[in-house]
């Protein structure tokens, strides 16, 4: 029962953090709606020049709540960008609430607890699909631009010269988000200064991350073509696909390469680190940067023509998802799955990989056999090591 509780916690803890971020956004809505303002009129704008922005109180805070709720959905998919942006937004929310509404003790406590949870579980948010990251980065940048432009109009009287039109507000937002800061518009009041600081922190995270996510791959691809020239696609056939960067994965690739076998590695590291990985392997290797659970990445690695796919990452859940993705893409694909924690063996077996390997369990059984004086032969060793390996290397 205790082990089931632990496994359940490991599976849902990222969802609980996402829910906490979502609740922070809802609390902002609840607080704002409890004040004497008409939020419905916020989006019924006919003419910017004729608006008295002081009548629409707490508008930037309201938009911040929307931003938090959008980021919560990104956290459900363990997006790294959503994790980083959520931390910055929660810091802004915490400072804003403590300064202007110190009596909201529950909101402050929840915000602080959510921040601590995000920081402690940072390793859980490690997914960075290029397509999903680009879409999320675009949404984040758009929301931040709307937040900063509207906030500049709302706090317009607190600047010198005062910001009283949309174009000036847009200009100030871009200049501040990019940390250029020409100094032609200066925040004079305390609220205006705090708002400017929030744009700077959010801009460094969202604006820079958005540009890197969207344009980074394009620039890197262009530079690689310029430096390395056009390269032909690898002929991936009758090879092994190794997923992960664990010690077991590196050692397995090195041993396969020593035996003259073709290997393709799938790792979640940038291409800049490939030389270091090849240095660890001691030889050149066909490496793909991407998510091993992504069908497009598995197809690129040549799953249909491989001899076997080896899921050898440090995380048992990730290994199980890799095998499931491979089986979904190609039911005939042979799969090998490593179990890092022997407690997960029974659960992982349900994935029905062709070979389930547990180095931890294998080592403990060998040690116990040696210490108890039991004889060890090849058949017994293979029986300990593999739960089923029949037909893996059979050729039709």
Buried (B, 14 or more C-beta within 10 A) or exposed (E): EEEEEEBEEBEEBBBBBBBBBBBBBEBBBEBBEEEEBEBEEBEEEEEEEEBEBEEBBBBBBBBBBBBBBBBBBBBBBBBBBBBBBBBBBBBBBBBBBBEEBEEBEEBBEBBEEBBEBBEEBEEBBBBBBBEBBBBBBEBBBEBBBBBBBBBBBBBBBBBEEEBBEBEBBBBBBBBBBBEEEEEEBEBEEEBBBBBBBBBBBBBBBBBEBBBBBBEBBEEEEEEEEEEEEEEEEBEBEEBBBBBBBBEBBBEBBBEBBEEEEBBBBBBBBEEEEBEEBBEEBEEEBBBBBBBBBBBEBBEBBBBEBBBBBBBBBBBBBBBBBBBBBBBEBBEEBBBBBBBBEBBBBEBBBEBEBBBBBBBBBBEEBBEEBEEEEEEEEEEBBEEBBBBEBEEBEEEE
